[in-house]
Amino acid sequence: MKPLTAANKLGIYLPATPEEFRSGSITRADVDELQANPPEWLVELRRAGPFPRDVVARKLGISNSGIARAGVSDSLTAAEIEALLADPPDWLVSERANYAAVLEENKRIKAKAEERRAATNRPQKK
């Protein structure tokens, strides 16, 4: 697989990986081995970053779109994320509220769909 695909599977930011990881093809067995026995560089990347956009969004509690709307770069380190969480700017407070509302709405829609399915699957009274 391509290095980008392997980095996505490992949840790491590709430009922060060693050159030998970025320059070659990686097999599924290689990815499995990296997950089972991560080398020091992988442990450090997972601990301190920089993290890819989807991981940054998850750590901040917002969507990937929220990251883009805020104009945040593609990657942040753990220290940068902690600083944002410690003293959240207005855009982060707003995006977190927006994301929480979207999650609640999705939950409501799912529950309503489950109710409809349950009502449809009830045996008919004769």
N, C-alpha and C positions, 0 to 999 in steps of 0.2 A: 504494500500500500504506500501511498504518498506520505511524506513526513507530516503534512498538514492533517491528514486523516488520523494518523497515529497520535499526533499532539491533541487532537480533539478527543480521541478515545481516552487519553491519559488526563485530560482536563488541564492542559498546560498551554502557555503562550509560546508558539513556535519560534519567534525571533529570539527568545531568551534561552533556547536550547543550545547545546554544543553544536559546533559545525558538523561533526560526524553524524549527528542525528538528522540535521537539516539536509545534508547532501546526498544521502543514500535512500534506497528503498528499504522499507521495514516490513517484515513478515508479521503475520498474526502471532506466531510463536514468539517473536521478539517483543511484541506488545504485552503478551501474557507474562513473559519473563520480567519485563520492566515493572509490571503491576505486582508480581509476586515478590520480586527481589529488587526494589528500586535502588539505583545507584545514588550516591550522595547528591549529585546535581539535581536529580528528580525530586528527592526528598526536600531539598532547599527550595526548589521552584514551587512545590506544593505548599510549603510552609510560609514563605515570604513573598512569593510572586516574582515578577509581575504576573498577573492573572489575565486570562482572556476575557473578553467582554461579557460572555454569559456568566462566568464565575463572579466577576465584579458585580454584575446586576443582582445575582443571587445573594451575595454577601451584603449588599446594600439594601436588599428587600424591595427592589424595583424591577421593572421590565427592561429588556434590551432596548426597546424603543425609548424608554425613559432616559437611558444612558445617552442615546443619540440626541434626544431633545435638549439635554443639558449641555451638550457639546463636550462631554468627557472623552478623553482619548481612549483608544482601544484597550489599553491596559493600565492597571493600577497595582501598586505593591500593597502588601498587608498594612504597612505603616500609613500609607495614604488613605486606605479604606478606613482604618481605625480613626484617623484624624477627622474624616468626614462624618463618621458615626458619633464621635465625641462632641463635635460642634456642627450639627447638620445645617448646611445652607438652606435657604428658602426653597430652592428647586428640589432638594432631596426630601424635605418634609412634604412638599406638594406631590412629588412622584410616589412616595411611599403611601400617602393617603389614597391617591388614584389607583395604585396597584392593589391595595387592600380592598377597595370598592369593587374593582374588577373581579378579584378572587371571590368575594361574597356573591356577586351577581352570577358568576359561573356556578357556584355551589347551589344557589337558588334554582337556576335553570336545570341543573342535573337532578335535583330533588323533585322538581315538577315533572321531569321526563320519567323518573322512576315511578312516581305516583300514577302517571298515565299508563305506563307499562303494566303496573300491578292491577289497575282497574280493568285493563283490556284482557288480562290473563285470568280474571276471576271466573269461576264456573257460573253459567247462567242458571237462574232460579226458574223452576217450571211450575 
